[in-house]
Amino acid sequence: MPERNMSERGTPGREMPGREMPERGKAAQPTVRTAEGVLAGRRRDGHAVFRGIPYAQPPVGAFRFTAPAPPLHWDGTRQAVEFGPSAPQSGPAGTDSAIADPAGAGRAADGNWLTLNVSTPDPGAAGLPVLVWIHGGAYFGGASSDPMYDPAALTAAGIVVVSVNYRVSAEGFALLDGAPPNRGILDQIAALEWVRRNIAAFGGDPGQVTVAGQSAGAGSIAALLTMTQARGLFRRAITHSVPAYHCTPALAAEVTAELAARLGTLPTAAAFAEIEPQRLADAVTALSGDLPGYRERWGRLAQAGIAVCPVVDGSVLPETPWPALTGGRADGIELLVGHTRDEFRLFSVMTGRLGSFTDEDSRTALDLFAPGAVGPQAYRASFPEATAEEMLETVYSDALFRIPSQQLAHANAVAGGTSYVFELALPAPVLGGVLGACHSLDVPLAFGTLSSPVGAQLFGPEPPPEAVAVSRELQRAWIDFAVKGDPGWAPYRPGRHLTRVLAARSTTVPYPEDASRRIWEGHVPEPFDLP
């Protein structure tokens, strides 16, 4: 939030970013001069943190549903000590803003949603590697302030860490007449442009930027690989659990029309701008909860349970990343890709369905998500002993996360990049191990936040030694990859498929989900479409 000693000007200035001289004394706030003005942060555990920095103007009023507008400049010193609020949340967390955004609860109404945070070992340094974190949340939730994303361990290793809030749910991804699609991803591009413009003032190297994300964050990064607007904004990428969540314009338009009908308005940007943001987010929550009833109309989207996601519109997002990379329409880069062994287990547990899936549920999964005409038969032949529940979890884990991740690594290598792959096989120790190595288990491991609220739910109040060891290995892989582009194991190459399996005893072996890889060979994840 703006402080009282700060005033903003309506037009950009021409000041060059640089470091301000700190006041004398250990209690002095660290300050930096960015291209937009001077920021004062705070010291934390021997490094400096700056929070709630605007990288674009608040997307409300005249800027609602537009592409992100450049941030305003300010006079004086802006206090950057509190996280900015996230965009209105949909989904289960959206019903409790303190859960969805623990630092910004109650402050989202001002619309100052497009902010980022910087944690730096030393604002007076130069040339430090930079990691930009793009949070997950199924494209309709999440916040950079989540304690699970605490960057302290990475910063202590010499990395400048930037975390980004962006528009989610309908604000960021609903397809609206009169508005650019994929606004949430355009927000991320604006944040990366801010990093290129300003990160040197925090000790970072703008030519040594690694983008990292999990789930929807990883899907966003996969999209960024194909987008001309993002070219040159990062050097390397880390993607955990890349989702196959894309939508055709025809289907996205139907979803918007249904939202509009429920809200009693028109499916246009002008009409939606009259709807209070949290009311709109709540409408997405309600529609997502009702999606099973739309299976005949919306097919795989209804079964996946997410009403809004990136739209392959042919302009902002020309195509999905897999054919773009293999077809030579996107360049390969240095890429670290991972997924968990039991991706879908988290959703089975969260929905209360674990142990209750039927043969009919399994057939639905195969019919909707197995690739090609012979996909269902191929799964049955490859997993002849699987129960209905085991088959369902295998198909959903493959189709929604594991295969999109593996194929991104493959496509990047075909495009001339260098890919490294891991699978997390260490199961969560809580609840008798029922969660397995589930979706999101890798995030607190990578950040070293096993004692955060989510980390404690997954690893217990006293994480077992093997979890601590895997956390250290994954953190080291991130750090080494951000510094030199090599996480510490052999790259994944077409024909070899070497993969690091993170477990109590980690090993590098051929891709462990090879049976699924063979089923999907020759097929790429297709955008959700009308049946």
Secondary structure, DSSP 4 states (H G I P E B T S, - for coil): ---TT-EEESS---PPPEEPPPPSSTTPPPEEE-SS-EEE-EEETTEEEEEEEESS--SSGGGTTSPPPPPPEEESEEE--SPPPPPPP-SGGGG-HHHH-TTTTT-GGG----EEEEEES-TT--SEEEEEEE--STTT---TT-GGG--HHHHHTT-EEEEE----HHHHH---BTS-S-HHHHHHHHHHHHHHHHGGGGTEEEEEEEEEEETHHHHHHHHHTT-GGGTTS-SEEEEES-----B-HHHHHHHHHHHHHHHTS-SBHHHHTTS-HHHHHHHHHHHHHTGGGGHHHHTHHHHHT-S---B--SSSS-S-HHHHHHTTSS---EEEEEEETBTTHHHHHHTT-TT---HHHHHHHHHHHS-TTTHHHHHHHH-TT--HHHHHHHHHHIIIIIHHHHHHHHHHHHTT-EEEEEEE-PPP-GGGGTT-SBTTTHHHHHHT-TTSHHHHHHH-SS--HHHHHHHHHHHHHHHHHHHHS--SSPPB-TTT-EEEEESTT-EEEE-TTHHHHHHHTT--PPPB---
